[in-house]
């Protein structure tokens, strides 16, 4: 079956990784000639730098709570009857299944997309959140009802099948990496950054961009930076917001780093920071993909990353081929690698060149081809 219409259902398009991922997916499908592509979301429309391509139809459901989504999504499915509905990530997958069942539109294939290790989210990071603790149980019941299941890494898929124990046929599940709109990132990166340390740059800057959550292990990065500062007069900028803001602020103060560490908050254009910094660092404890690594590569930024649980950085960097990969939780190794890049111009140039080549493999059209191969294979199941 040749697909002519695809709907992508997400929480919102305001910004951050999922919004950019959905926009890049829609770009890839349009590049391959899919006639109709919808981006369906609850109520938060595209942020300033979310690159929704021309010809993609935006469908706000006009609701703020995901538990209401099934009714409104069902109305959309009955009216438009897309060939495929792709839902992502975990938080909207159950509402998507319910809406799809309510619509009784069996001509529409439903594919659920997972972007994180569910067992880690449910039993480690959000173990105090009853909703997340219930997710594995709900997933075991409802996920098999969908036509297909896609994970953004093999580790995420293995977790769903082996730890969560979702009973789904092997030929109905696959791994497809996330796309990155390289051209859109380059355009945003050309914008002059607003941070004073980058506007009037007089010292090398280490950058990290991520949600301020325990998973991202920013204490490790800040402690490693304290070691870097003993040898290099550098600065660290962390872009992002989240529940660990206060703890990180306190740690910066305890280490007497207030003059050289900036917790810059959320930015809808982190790529302007990337294009003007000197090295990118990701210190995650667990990371199923690591979209920011590809984005940093696209901005000509050399990378240091921890070999995080779930294997995202290892996969993207190909075990250190396209950036420096250090042992998880190893403060000294992270500091040494940052110092190495900041002091070795030959290494820096080699990593920038390797990253520039690597990020091209995540172009939306390339990833969209994998999606269509999987979608079409479901016709034979």
C-alpha positions as CSV (number, residue, x, y, z in Angstrom):
1,X,0.0,0.0,0.0
2,X,1.4,3.4,-0.9
3,X,0.8,5.9,1.9
4,X,-0.7,9.2,0.9
5,X,-1.5,10.7,4.3
6,X,0.2,10.6,7.7
7,X,-0.8,12.2,11.0
8,X,1.7,12.7,13.8
9,X,0.2,13.1,17.3
10,X,2.2,14.8,20.0
11,X,1.5,16.6,23.3
12,X,2.5,20.0,21.9
13,X,4.8,21.9,19.4
14,X,6.0,24.7,21.7
15,X,9.6,23.5,21.7
16,X,12.1,21.0,23.0
17,X,13.1,17.7,21.6
18,X,9.7,16.1,20.8
19,X,8.4,19.2,18.9
20,X,11.5,19.4,16.8
21,X,11.4,15.7,16.2
22,X,7.8,15.8,15.0
23,X,8.6,18.8,12.8
24,X,11.6,17.0,11.3
25,X,9.6,13.8,10.7
26,X,6.9,15.8,8.9
27,X,9.7,17.4,6.8
28,X,11.0,14.0,5.8
29,X,7.5,12.7,4.8
30,X,6.9,15.8,2.7
31,X,10.3,15.4,1.0
32,X,9.3,11.9,0.0
33,X,6.1,13.2,-1.6
34,X,3.5,12.2,1.0
35,X,0.5,14.3,-0.1
36,X,-1.0,15.1,3.3
37,X,0.8,15.4,6.6
38,X,-0.8,16.6,9.8
39,X,0.7,17.6,13.1
40,X,-1.9,17.0,15.7
41,X,-1.4,18.4,19.2
42,X,-3.3,19.3,22.4
43,X,-3.0,23.1,22.5
44,X,0.6,24.4,22.5
45,X,1.4,25.5,18.9
46,X,4.7,25.7,17.2
47,X,7.4,27.7,19.0
48,X,9.4,30.4,17.3
49,X,12.2,28.0,16.1
50,X,10.2,24.8,15.5
51,X,10.6,24.4,11.8
52,X,7.2,23.2,10.6
53,X,7.6,22.7,6.8
54,X,5.3,24.3,4.2
55,X,2.3,22.2,3.3
56,X,2.0,20.5,6.7
57,X,-1.4,21.0,8.3
58,X,-1.5,21.9,12.0
59,X,-4.4,20.5,14.0
60,X,-4.7,21.8,17.6
61,X,-7.2,19.8,19.5
62,X,-7.8,22.8,21.8
63,X,-7.5,20.9,25.1
64,X,-5.0,21.1,28.0
65,X,-5.4,17.6,29.5
66,X,-4.4,14.4,27.7
67,X,-7.2,12.4,29.3
68,X,-9.6,14.4,27.1
69,X,-7.6,13.7,23.9
70,X,-9.3,10.5,22.9
71,X,-12.7,12.2,22.1
72,X,-11.1,15.0,20.1
73,X,-8.6,12.7,18.4
74,X,-11.4,10.3,17.4
75,X,-13.2,13.2,15.8
76,X,-10.1,14.1,13.7
77,X,-9.6,10.5,12.7
78,X,-13.3,10.1,11.6
79,X,-13.1,13.3,9.5
80,X,-9.7,13.0,7.9
81,X,-9.1,9.2,7.8
82,X,-5.3,9.3,7.6
83,X,-3.6,6.2,6.3
84,X,-1.3,6.3,9.3
85,X,-1.4,7.8,12.8
86,X,2.0,8.0,14.6
87,X,1.8,8.8,18.3
88,X,4.7,10.0,20.4
89,X,5.9,9.9,23.1
90,X,4.8,7.8,26.1
91,X,2.6,10.4,27.7
92,X,0.2,10.5,24.7
93,X,0.4,6.9,23.5
94,X,-2.4,5.6,25.7
95,X,-4.8,8.5,24.8
96,X,-3.9,7.9,21.1
97,X,-4.9,4.2,21.4
98,X,-8.2,5.2,23.1
99,X,-9.0,7.8,20.4
100,X,-8.1,5.4,17.6
101,X,-10.4,2.7,19.1
102,X,-13.2,5.3,19.6
103,X,-12.9,6.4,16.0
104,X,-13.3,2.8,14.8
105,X,-11.2,3.7,11.8
106,X,-9.5,0.5,11.0
107,X,-8.3,1.9,7.7
108,X,-5.9,4.0,9.8
109,X,-2.8,2.2,11.0
110,X,-1.7,3.2,14.5
111,X,2.0,3.2,15.3
112,X,3.3,4.0,18.8
113,X,6.6,5.7,19.1
114,X,8.8,5.4,22.2
115,X,11.6,7.7,23.0
116,X,12.8,6.7,26.4
117,X,13.5,3.7,28.5
118,X,10.2,3.0,30.1
119,X,11.5,0.9,33.0
120,X,14.0,3.7,33.9
121,X,11.3,6.4,33.8
122,X,8.8,4.3,35.8
123,X,11.0,2.7,38.4
124,X,14.0,5.1,38.8
125,X,13.5,8.7,37.6
126,X,9.8,9.1,38.3
127,X,9.3,6.3,40.8
128,X,7.3,8.6,43.1
129,X,4.9,9.5,40.3
130,X,1.9,7.1,40.3
131,X,1.1,7.8,36.7
132,X,4.5,6.7,35.5
133,X,4.5,3.7,37.8
134,X,1.3,2.6,36.1
135,X,2.7,3.0,32.6
136,X,4.3,-0.4,32.3
137,X,1.0,-2.1,33.3
138,X,-1.0,0.1,30.9
139,X,1.5,-0.5,28.1
140,X,1.3,-4.3,28.5
141,X,-2.5,-4.1,28.1
142,X,-2.9,-1.4,25.4
143,X,0.3,-1.3,23.3
144,X,-0.4,-4.7,21.6
145,X,-3.7,-3.2,20.2
146,X,-1.7,-0.9,17.9
147,X,-0.5,-2.0,14.5
148,X,3.1,-1.2,15.1
149,X,5.6,-0.1,17.7
150,X,8.7,2.0,17.0
151,X,11.5,2.8,19.4
152,X,14.3,5.3,18.7
153,X,17.0,2.8,19.8
154,X,17.5,-0.9,20.2
155,X,17.9,-0.5,23.9
156,X,14.5,1.2,24.2
157,X,12.9,-1.5,22.2
158,X,14.6,-4.3,24.2
159,X,13.4,-2.7,27.4
160,X,9.8,-2.6,26.1
161,X,9.9,-6.3,25.0
162,X,12.1,-7.8,27.7
163,X,11.6,-5.7,30.8
164,X,8.1,-4.2,30.3
165,X,7.2,-7.5,28.5
166,X,4.8,-6.0,25.9
167,X,3.4,-8.9,24.0
168,X,3.8,-7.7,20.5
169,X,4.9,-9.7,17.4
170,X,8.5,-9.1,16.5
171,X,7.7,-8.1,12.9
172,X,5.4,-5.4,14.3
173,X,8.2,-3.7,16.2
174,X,11.3,-1.9,15.0
175,X,13.9,0.7,15.7
176,X,14.2,3.9,13.7
177,X,16.5,6.7,14.9
178,X,15.3,10.3,15.3
179,X,15.6,12.7,12.4
180,X,17.3,16.1,12.7
181,X,16.6,19.0,10.4
182,X,20.2,20.1,9.7
183,X,19.2,23.1,7.5
184,X,16.8,24.5,10.1
185,X,19.4,24.1,12.9
186,X,22.1,25.9,10.8
187,X,19.7,28.8,10.2
188,X,18.8,29.1,13.9
189,X,22.5,28.8,14.8
190,X,23.3,31.8,12.6
191,X,21.3,34.0,15.0
192,X,23.5,36.1,17.4
193,X,23.3,34.5,20.9
194,X,21.9,36.5,23.7
195,X,24.1,35.2,26.5
196,X,26.8,37.8,27.5
197,X,29.5,35.2,27.8
198,X,29.0,34.4,24.1
199,X,28.3,38.0,22.9
200,X,31.6,39.3,24.3
201,X,33.5,36.0,24.4
202,X,36.8,36.3,26.1
203,X,37.1,32.7,27.5
204,X,36.4,29.3,26.1
205,X,32.9,28.1,26.8
206,X,31.7,24.5,27.5
207,X,28.0,24.1,26.7
208,X,25.4,21.6,27.8
209,X,21.7,21.6,26.7
210,X,19.1,19.4,28.4
211,X,16.3,19.2,30.8
212,X,17.4,19.8,34.4
213,X,16.5,16.3,35.6
214,X,18.4,13.6,37.5
215,X,18.7,11.5,34.4
216,X,21.0,14.2,32.8
217,X,23.4,14.1,35.8
218,X,24.4,17.7,35.7
219,X,26.2,17.4,39.1
220,X,28.7,15.2,37.4
221,X,29.3,17.8,34.7
222,X,29.6,20.6,37.2
223,X,32.1,18.6,39.4
224,X,34.1,17.8,36.2
225,X,34.1,21.5,35.3
226,X,35.5,22.3,38.7
227,X,38.5,20.2,37.8
228,X,38.8,21.8,34.4
229,X,38.9,25.2,36.0
230,X,42.0,24.2,37.9
231,X,43.8,24.1,34.6
232,X,41.9,26.3,32.2
233,X,40.1,29.6,32.7
234,X,36.9,28.4,31.0
235,X,33.2,28.9,31.5
236,X,30.2,26.5,31.6
237,X,26.8,27.4,30.3
238,X,23.9,25.0,31.0
239,X,20.7,25.7,28.9
240,X,17.5,24.1,30.2
241,X,15.0,24.1,32.9
242,X,13.6,21.4,35.2
243,X,13.1,20.1,38.7
244,X,16.8,20.0,39.6
245,X,17.3,23.8,39.2
246,X,17.6,24.5,42.9
247,X,19.9,21.6,43.6
248,X,22.2,22.6,40.8
249,X,22.3,26.2,41.9
250,X,23.3,25.1,45.4
251,X,26.0,22.9,44.0
252,X,27.5,25.7,41.9
253,X,27.5,27.8,45.1
254,X,29.1,25.1,47.2
255,X,31.9,24.7,44.6
256,X,32.4,28.5,44.5
257,X,31.7,28.5,40.7
258,X,29.1,31.3,40.6
259,X,31.4,33.4,38.4
260,X,32.1,30.7,35.8
261,X,28.9,28.6,35.7
262,X,25.6,29.9,34.2
263,X,22.3,28.1,34.6
264,X,20.8,30.0,31.7
265,X,17.3,28.5,31.7
266,X,15.2,27.3,28.8
267,X,15.9,28.8,25.3
268,X,13.9,28.3,22.2
269,X,17.1,28.7,20.2
270,X,19.8,26.6,21.9
271,X,21.5,26.3,18.5
272,X,22.7,29.9,18.7
273,X,24.6,28.8,21.9
274,X,26.0,25.8,20.1
275,X,27.3,27.7,17.1
276,X,29.3,30.0,19.3
277,X,30.6,27.7,22.1
278,X,33.8,25.6,22.1
279,X,32.8,22.2,23.2
280,X,29.5,20.4,24.0
281,X,29.2,18.1,27.0
282,X,26.5,15.6,27.8
283,X,26.9,13.8,31.2
284,X,23.7,11.8,31.3
285,X,23.4,8.8,33.5
286,X,20.7,7.3,31.1
287,X,20.2,8.4,27.5
288,X,18.3,6.3,24.9
289,X,19.2,8.7,22.1
290,X,20.6,12.2,22.7
291,X,19.2,14.4,20.0
292,X,21.3,17.4,21.2
293,X,24.5,15.5,20.2
294,X,23.4,15.4,16.6
295,X,22.3,19.1,16.8
296,X,25.7,20.1,18.3
297,X,27.4,18.2,15.4
298,X,25.4,20.2,13.0
299,X,26.6,23.4,14.7
300,X,30.3,22.4,14.3
301,X,30.7,21.7,18.0
302,X,33.0,18.9,19.2
303,X,31.4,16.6,21.7
304,X,32.2,14.9,25.0
305,X,29.6,12.5,26.3
306,X,29.2,9.8,28.9
307,X,28.6,6.2,27.9
308,X,25.2,6.5,29.4
309,X,22.8,3.6,30.2
310,X,20.5,2.8,27.2
311,X,23.4,3.5,24.8
312,X,22.3,6.6,22.9
313,X,25.6,8.5,23.0
314,X,27.6,5.4,22.1
315,X,25.4,4.8,19.1
316,X,25.5,8.4,17.8
317,X,29.2,8.7,18.4
318,X,29.8,5.2,17.1
319,X,31.8,4.2,20.2
320,X,33.9,7.4,20.1
321,X,34.5,7.8,16.4
322,X,32.6,11.1,16.1
323,X,33.2,12.5,19.6
324,X,34.9,11.6,22.9
325,X,33.0,8.9,24.9
326,X,33.9,8.6,28.5
327,X,32.8,6.0,31.2
328,X,29.5,6.7,32.8
329,X,29.8,8.5,36.2
330,X,33.5,9.1,35.7
331,X,34.2,12.7,36.8
332,X,37.9,12.6,36.2
333,X,37.5,11.1,32.7
334,X,34.9,13.7,31.7
335,X,37.2,16.6,32.9
336,X,40.2,15.2,31.1
337,X,38.3,14.9,27.8
338,X,37.0,18.5,28.1
339,X,40.6,19.7,28.8
340,X,41.9,17.7,25.9
341,X,39.5,19.2,23.4
342,X,40.1,22.8,24.7
343,X,43.9,22.4,24.4
344,X,44.3,20.2,21.3
345,X,43.4,22.1,18.1
346,X,44.1,19.0,15.9
347,X,41.7,16.9,17.9
348,X,39.1,19.6,17.9
349,X,39.3,20.0,14.2
350,X,39.1,16.2,13.6
351,X,36.0,15.9,15.8
352,X,34.2,18.8,14.2
353,X,34.8,17.3,10.7
354,X,33.7,13.8,11.9
355,X,30.6,15.2,13.5
356,X,29.7,17.2,10.4
357,X,29.7,14.0,8.4
358,X,27.9,12.0,11.0
359,X,25.0,14.4,11.4
360,X,24.1,14.1,7.8
361,X,22.9,10.5,8.3
362,X,20.0,11.9,10.4
363,X,18.5,14.0,7.6
364,X,14.7,13.8,7.7
365,X,14.3,12.3,4.2
366,X,16.7,9.5,5.1
367,X,14.8,8.6,8.3
368,X,11.4,9.0,6.6
369,X,12.4,6.3,4.1
370,X,12.9,3.9,7.1
371,X,9.5,4.9,8.5
372,X,7.8,4.1,5.2
373,X,9.5,0.8,4.8
374,X,8.2,-0.2,8.3
375,X,4.7,1.2,7.6
376,X,4.5,-0.8,4.4
377,X,5.8,-3.9,6.0
378,X,2.8,-3.8,8.4
379,X,0.5,-4.5,5.4
380,X,2.0,-8.0,5.2
381,X,1.6,-8.9,8.9
